[in-house]
Amino acid sequence: MELDLSQTDHLLTTTRAVRKRMDLERPVPRELILDCLRVAIQAPTGGNTQRWRWIVVDEPDKKAALADMYRAGWKPYLEQSKQARADQGLDPETAVSDSADYLADRMHEVPAMLIPCLLDRGDGPGYWGSVIPAAWSFMLAARSRGLGTVLTTIHLFSERDAADLLGIPDTVSQAALIPIGYYTGDDFKPAKRRPVEEITYWNTWKQTDPTA
């Protein structure tokens, strides 16, 4: 079966990190989240081990506790990021930091949170590469169903506290926290990016000429 490339490309180029446009009032049905996860678990995983688990959090008290952990890590992280930009001669205030600040203040209000987990403790590209593709597939599936998401990792500064809250064993790693909610407005547009010809190298670092 041939894919409709216009639809596929539109999905891939307009799945944005949704923060300010997340509808905090409209509940997200659990079955809809499961539909997205059914798509997500078709993603590749190292050795086809499928050692992922998914924790959906929609209980208000637990969302509030996770939001407190997120905010505790977010403020220092934001200040460090602003200082790093200032040290580089860049404007420390960005649209992204503004929208991320907005989400941090309202994290407890998001309809649901998804925490992808791995059934062991590890590190490195191969390790995280066994769950991040599935997390991204979840976000794409959510986008196609009218849901907005954003992949965050700030709560991992308090990973142990989050594990205690959710009953996660010491042998399990949390990979991210993905807020989930319907998005407001009509649609999203592709983001501004540098031309691919400027950032794609052929065979040698900084060789941008494919005919060389």
Contacts in CASP RR format, 6 or more apart in sequence:
PFRMAT RR
TARGET T0000
AUTHOR 0000-0000-0000
METHOD contacts of the structure
MODEL  1
MELDLSQTDHLLTTTRAVRKRMDLERPVPRELILDCLRVAIQAPTGGNTQ
RWRWIVVDEPDKKAALADMYRAGWKPYLEQSKQARADQGLDPETAVSDSA
DYLADRMHEVPAMLIPCLLDRGDGPGYWGSVIPAAWSFMLAARSRGLGTV
LTTIHLFSERDAADLLGIPDTVSQAALIPIGYYTGDDFKPAKRRPVEEIT
YWNTWKQTDPTA
11 140 0 8 1.000
11 143 0 8 1.000
11 144 0 8 1.000
12 140 0 8 1.000
13 190 0 8 1.000
14 143 0 8 1.000
14 187 0 8 1.000
14 188 0 8 1.000
14 189 0 8 1.000
14 190 0 8 1.000
15 139 0 8 1.000
15 140 0 8 1.000
15 143 0 8 1.000
15 188 0 8 1.000
16 148 0 8 1.000
16 188 0 8 1.000
16 191 0 8 1.000
17 99 0 8 1.000
17 149 0 8 1.000
17 150 0 8 1.000
17 151 0 8 1.000
18 148 0 8 1.000
18 149 0 8 1.000
18 150 0 8 1.000
18 181 0 8 1.000
18 183 0 8 1.000
19 99 0 8 1.000
19 100 0 8 1.000
19 102 0 8 1.000
19 103 0 8 1.000
19 150 0 8 1.000
20 99 0 8 1.000
20 102 0 8 1.000
20 103 0 8 1.000
21 148 0 8 1.000
21 183 0 8 1.000
21 184 0 8 1.000
21 185 0 8 1.000
22 103 0 8 1.000
22 110 0 8 1.000
22 148 0 8 1.000
22 179 0 8 1.000
22 181 0 8 1.000
22 182 0 8 1.000
22 183 0 8 1.000
22 184 0 8 1.000
23 111 0 8 1.000
23 181 0 8 1.000
23 182 0 8 1.000
23 183 0 8 1.000
23 184 0 8 1.000
24 106 0 8 1.000
24 109 0 8 1.000
24 110 0 8 1.000
24 111 0 8 1.000
24 181 0 8 1.000
26 111 0 8 1.000
26 181 0 8 1.000
26 182 0 8 1.000
27 111 0 8 1.000
28 58 0 8 1.000
28 111 0 8 1.000
28 112 0 8 1.000
28 147 0 8 1.000
28 180 0 8 1.000
28 181 0 8 1.000
28 182 0 8 1.000
30 56 0 8 1.000
30 58 0 8 1.000
32 145 0 8 1.000
32 147 0 8 1.000
33 56 0 8 1.000
33 112 0 8 1.000
33 114 0 8 1.000
33 180 0 8 1.000
35 141 0 8 1.000
35 145 0 8 1.000
36 138 0 8 1.000
36 141 0 8 1.000
36 142 0 8 1.000
36 145 0 8 1.000
36 147 0 8 1.000
37 54 0 8 1.000
37 138 0 8 1.000
39 137 0 8 1.000
39 138 0 8 1.000
39 140 0 8 1.000
39 141 0 8 1.000
40 54 0 8 1.000
40 134 0 8 1.000
40 135 0 8 1.000
40 137 0 8 1.000
40 138 0 8 1.000
40 141 0 8 1.000
41 50 0 8 1.000
41 52 0 8 1.000
41 134 0 8 1.000
42 137 0 8 1.000
43 133 0 8 1.000
43 134 0 8 1.000
43 136 0 8 1.000
43 137 0 8 1.000
44 133 0 8 1.000
45 51 0 8 1.000
45 52 0 8 1.000
45 129 0 8 1.000
45 130 0 8 1.000
45 131 0 8 1.000
45 133 0 8 1.000
45 134 0 8 1.000
46 126 0 8 1.000
46 129 0 8 1.000
46 130 0 8 1.000
47 130 0 8 1.000
49 130 0 8 1.000
51 118 0 8 1.000
51 119 0 8 1.000
51 120 0 8 1.000
51 130 0 8 1.000
52 116 0 8 1.000
52 117 0 8 1.000
52 118 0 8 1.000
52 119 0 8 1.000
52 130 0 8 1.000
52 131 0 8 1.000
52 134 0 8 1.000
53 116 0 8 1.000
53 117 0 8 1.000
53 118 0 8 1.000
53 119 0 8 1.000
53 172 0 8 1.000
54 114 0 8 1.000
54 115 0 8 1.000
54 116 0 8 1.000
54 117 0 8 1.000
55 114 0 8 1.000
55 115 0 8 1.000
55 117 0 8 1.000
55 166 0 8 1.000
55 168 0 8 1.000
56 112 0 8 1.000
56 113 0 8 1.000
56 114 0 8 1.000
57 63 0 8 1.000
57 66 0 8 1.000
57 112 0 8 1.000
57 113 0 8 1.000
57 114 0 8 1.000
57 115 0 8 1.000
57 166 0 8 1.000
58 111 0 8 1.000
58 112 0 8 1.000
58 113 0 8 1.000
60 108 0 8 1.000
62 165 0 8 1.000
62 166 0 8 1.000
63 107 0 8 1.000
63 108 0 8 1.000
63 110 0 8 1.000
63 113 0 8 1.000
64 108 0 8 1.000
65 165 0 8 1.000
66 107 0 8 1.000
66 108 0 8 1.000
66 113 0 8 1.000
66 155 0 8 1.000
66 162 0 8 1.000
66 165 0 8 1.000
66 177 0 8 1.000
67 107 0 8 1.000
67 108 0 8 1.000
68 108 0 8 1.000
69 155 0 8 1.000
69 157 0 8 1.000
69 158 0 8 1.000
69 161 0 8 1.000
69 162 0 8 1.000
70 104 0 8 1.000
70 107 0 8 1.000
70 152 0 8 1.000
70 154 0 8 1.000
70 155 0 8 1.000
70 177 0 8 1.000
71 104 0 8 1.000
71 105 0 8 1.000
71 107 0 8 1.000
72 157 0 8 1.000
72 158 0 8 1.000
73 154 0 8 1.000
73 155 0 8 1.000
73 157 0 8 1.000
73 158 0 8 1.000
74 100 0 8 1.000
74 101 0 8 1.000
74 104 0 8 1.000
74 154 0 8 1.000
75 104 0 8 1.000
77 154 0 8 1.000
77 157 0 8 1.000
78 97 0 8 1.000
78 100 0 8 1.000
78 101 0 8 1.000
81 92 0 8 1.000
81 97 0 8 1.000
82 92 0 8 1.000
82 93 0 8 1.000
82 97 0 8 1.000
83 92 0 8 1.000
85 91 0 8 1.000
85 92 0 8 1.000
85 94 0 8 1.000
86 92 0 8 1.000
103 110 0 8 1.000
103 150 0 8 1.000
103 179 0 8 1.000
104 154 0 8 1.000
107 179 0 8 1.000
110 179 0 8 1.000
110 180 0 8 1.000
110 181 0 8 1.000
111 180 0 8 1.000
111 181 0 8 1.000
111 182 0 8 1.000
112 179 0 8 1.000
112 180 0 8 1.000
112 181 0 8 1.000
113 177 0 8 1.000
113 178 0 8 1.000
113 179 0 8 1.000
113 180 0 8 1.000
114 138 0 8 1.000
114 149 0 8 1.000
114 177 0 8 1.000
114 178 0 8 1.000
114 180 0 8 1.000
115 162 0 8 1.000
115 166 0 8 1.000
115 174 0 8 1.000
115 175 0 8 1.000
115 176 0 8 1.000
115 177 0 8 1.000
115 178 0 8 1.000
116 131 0 8 1.000
116 134 0 8 1.000
116 135 0 8 1.000
116 138 0 8 1.000
116 174 0 8 1.000
116 175 0 8 1.000
116 176 0 8 1.000
116 178 0 8 1.000
117 131 0 8 1.000
117 168 0 8 1.000
117 172 0 8 1.000
117 173 0 8 1.000
117 174 0 8 1.000
117 175 0 8 1.000
118 127 0 8 1.000
118 130 0 8 1.000
118 131 0 8 1.000
118 172 0 8 1.000
118 173 0 8 1.000
118 175 0 8 1.000
119 171 0 8 1.000
119 172 0 8 1.000
120 171 0 8 1.000
120 172 0 8 1.000
120 173 0 8 1.000
121 171 0 8 1.000
121 172 0 8 1.000
121 173 0 8 1.000
122 173 0 8 1.000
128 175 0 8 1.000
131 175 0 8 1.000
132 175 0 8 1.000
132 176 0 8 1.000
135 151 0 8 1.000
135 175 0 8 1.000
135 176 0 8 1.000
135 178 0 8 1.000
136 151 0 8 1.000
138 149 0 8 1.000
138 178 0 8 1.000
139 148 0 8 1.000
139 149 0 8 1.000
139 151 0 8 1.000
139 178 0 8 1.000
142 148 0 8 1.000
142 149 0 8 1.000
142 180 0 8 1.000
143 149 0 8 1.000
146 182 0 8 1.000
146 183 0 8 1.000
147 180 0 8 1.000
147 181 0 8 1.000
147 182 0 8 1.000
147 183 0 8 1.000
148 180 0 8 1.000
148 181 0 8 1.000
148 182 0 8 1.000
148 183 0 8 1.000
149 178 0 8 1.000
149 179 0 8 1.000
149 180 0 8 1.000
149 181 0 8 1.000
150 178 0 8 1.000
150 179 0 8 1.000
151 176 0 8 1.000
151 178 0 8 1.000
152 176 0 8 1.000
152 177 0 8 1.000
152 178 0 8 1.000
152 179 0 8 1.000
153 175 0 8 1.000
153 176 0 8 1.000
153 177 0 8 1.000
154 177 0 8 1.000
155 162 0 8 1.000
155 174 0 8 1.000
155 177 0 8 1.000
156 162 0 8 1.000
156 174 0 8 1.000
156 176 0 8 1.000
156 177 0 8 1.000
159 174 0 8 1.000
162 168 0 8 1.000
162 174 0 8 1.000
163 169 0 8 1.000
163 170 0 8 1.000
163 172 0 8 1.000
163 174 0 8 1.000
168 174 0 8 1.000
197 208 0 8 1.000
198 208 0 8 1.000
200 208 0 8 1.000
201 207 0 8 1.000
201 208 0 8 1.000
202 208 0 8 1.000
202 209 0 8 1.000
202 210 0 8 1.000
202 212 0 8 1.000
END
